[in-house]
Amino acid sequence: MTTLLHIDSSVRPSASVSRALTSAIVKQVGADKVIYRDLSKPLPAIDEAWIGANFTPAESRSAEQTELLSLSEELLGELEAADTIVIGAAMYNFGVSAPLKTWIDLIARAGRSFKYTEAGPQGLLTGKKAIIAVATGGTPVGSDFDFVSGYLKFILNFVGISDVTVIKADQVDASLDEKLVAVKADIEALAA
């Protein structure tokens, strides 16, 4: 049985190019089970109490600390259950949306999604595939001003997900219809 984690991070629930892309990708890739996470519903930002809970050994955490980490545990459980992760990432001011950055803060946890070794950090979420759907208004994906695709590939690799594909619909403000036609072939190729 295959499980897919579908994450939408655009703060626009309607008229979002990245959401249209992730929907098409999920349909094309297919899975027996799809877990959906809509990040337009804000996640709580990490704070000093959260950091303290995170760095307290699990067996020593108070009930309050365990509760502080419960959403992070839920998000990590979704990642651990998934064979494939599809992330919709609209570019905001050259970077990821605040909700997507918060999600990253909640899942990038030493001892849970990565560990420190003598050779450096080692990702623990191995054997998974990720597809990032990036949509930009005017910035070319892969350019010096794209702080979305490289960042997400780095973070995913950091937690152990090294099989990462980027599907891009960039500079859509200039030619949305043409970009959507071009990206359709990229999405169809995912099933190959």
C-alpha positions in Angstrom: 0.0 0.0 0.0 1.4 3.4 -1.0 0.9 6.5 1.0 1.3 10.1 -0.3 1.6 13.2 1.8 0.1 16.2 0.0 1.1 19.6 1.4 -0.3 22.9 0.2 1.4 26.0 1.5 0.0 28.8 -0.5 -1.9 31.3 1.7 -4.5 31.6 -1.1 -6.9 28.6 -0.9 -8.5 29.7 -4.2 -6.8 30.9 -7.4 -3.5 29.3 -6.4 -1.2 28.0 -9.1 0.8 25.9 -6.7 -2.4 24.3 -5.4 -3.5 23.5 -9.0 -0.1 21.9 -9.6 -0.1 19.7 -6.5 -3.6 18.6 -7.3 -2.5 17.5 -10.8 0.6 15.8 -9.4 -1.2 13.9 -6.8 -3.7 12.7 -9.4 -0.9 11.7 -11.8 1.3 9.9 -9.3 -1.6 8.2 -7.5 -1.5 6.4 -4.1 -3.6 4.0 -2.1 -3.8 6.6 0.7 -3.4 10.4 0.6 -2.8 12.4 3.7 -3.6 16.1 3.1 -2.1 19.0 5.0 -3.3 22.5 4.2 -0.9 25.0 5.7 -3.1 28.0 5.0 -4.5 27.2 8.4 -1.7 28.6 10.5 0.6 26.4 12.5 1.9 27.8 15.8 5.5 29.2 15.6 8.1 27.6 17.7 9.2 29.6 20.8 11.5 29.2 23.8 9.2 26.8 25.6 9.0 24.6 22.4 12.8 24.6 22.0 13.1 23.6 25.7 10.7 20.7 25.2 12.4 19.6 22.1 15.8 19.4 23.7 14.5 17.6 26.8 14.9 13.8 26.5 11.5 12.3 25.8 11.5 10.3 29.1 12.1 13.5 31.1 9.5 15.7 29.5 6.6 17.1 31.5 3.1 16.7 30.3 3.2 20.3 29.2 6.3 19.7 27.2 4.8 16.6 25.6 1.8 18.7 24.6 3.9 21.4 23.1 5.5 18.9 20.8 2.3 17.0 20.0 1.7 18.9 16.7 5.3 18.3 15.7 4.9 14.6 16.4 1.7 14.6 14.3 3.5 16.3 11.4 6.5 13.9 11.7 4.1 10.9 11.8 2.6 12.1 8.5 6.1 12.3 6.9 7.1 8.9 8.3 3.9 7.3 7.0 4.4 8.7 3.4 6.3 7.0 0.6 5.9 10.2 -1.5 5.6 13.8 -0.4 4.1 16.4 -2.7 4.7 20.0 -1.6 3.1 23.0 -3.2 5.4 26.0 -2.7 4.3 29.5 -3.9 7.1 32.0 -3.8 6.6 34.9 -1.5 9.2 37.7 -1.7 11.7 35.2 -3.2 11.3 32.6 -0.4 8.8 30.1 1.0 5.6 31.2 2.7 5.6 31.7 6.4 3.3 28.7 7.0 5.7 26.4 5.0 8.7 27.8 7.0 6.8 27.0 10.3 6.1 23.5 9.0 9.8 23.1 8.4 10.7 24.3 11.9 8.2 21.8 13.3 9.6 18.8 11.4 13.3 19.5 11.4 14.1 18.0 14.8 17.3 16.5 16.0 16.7 12.9 17.1 13.4 12.7 15.2 14.0 13.7 11.5 17.8 13.9 11.6 20.6 13.0 14.0 24.1 14.3 14.6 27.0 11.9 14.0 30.8 12.2 13.9 30.5 12.7 10.2 27.9 15.4 10.5 24.1 15.5 10.4 22.3 12.4 9.0 18.7 12.4 7.8 16.4 9.8 9.3 13.5 10.0 6.8 15.2 7.9 4.1 13.6 5.8 1.3 11.1 8.5 0.4 10.5 10.5 -2.7 9.5 14.2 -2.8 8.0 16.3 -5.5 8.0 20.1 -5.1 5.6 22.2 -7.1 7.0 25.7 -7.3 5.0 28.6 -8.6 6.4 32.1 -9.0 5.0 35.4 -10.3 8.1 36.8 -11.9 11.2 35.0 -10.6 12.7 32.2 -12.7 13.1 29.0 -10.7 16.8 28.2 -10.4 17.9 31.8 -10.7 20.0 33.6 -8.1 16.8 35.1 -6.7 15.0 31.7 -6.2 15.3 30.9 -2.5 12.5 28.3 -2.6 13.5 25.4 -4.8 17.1 25.1 -3.5 16.1 25.6 0.1 13.4 23.0 0.0 15.7 20.5 -1.7 18.3 21.2 0.9 15.9 20.8 3.9 14.4 17.6 2.4 17.9 16.1 1.9 18.9 17.2 5.4 16.1 15.1 6.9 17.0 12.2 4.6 14.8 12.7 1.5 17.3 12.8 -1.4 15.0 11.8 -4.3 13.5 15.2 -5.0 11.9 16.4 -8.2 11.0 20.1 -8.8 8.0 20.9 -11.1 8.0 24.6 -11.9 5.5 27.1 -13.1 7.7 30.2 -12.9 7.1 33.7 -14.0 3.4 33.0 -14.4 2.5 36.7 -14.1 4.0 37.1 -17.6 2.3 34.1 -19.3 0.2 31.9 -17.0 -1.5 29.9 -19.8 1.8 29.1 -21.6 3.4 28.1 -18.3 0.5 25.7 -17.4 0.7 24.0 -20.8 4.5 23.6 -20.4 4.3 22.2 -16.9 1.6 19.7 -17.9 4.2 17.6 -19.8 6.5 17.7 -16.7 3.6 16.4 -14.5 2.7 13.7 -17.0 6.3 12.5 -17.1 6.1 11.8 -13.3 4.2 8.5 -14.0 6.9 7.3 -16.4 
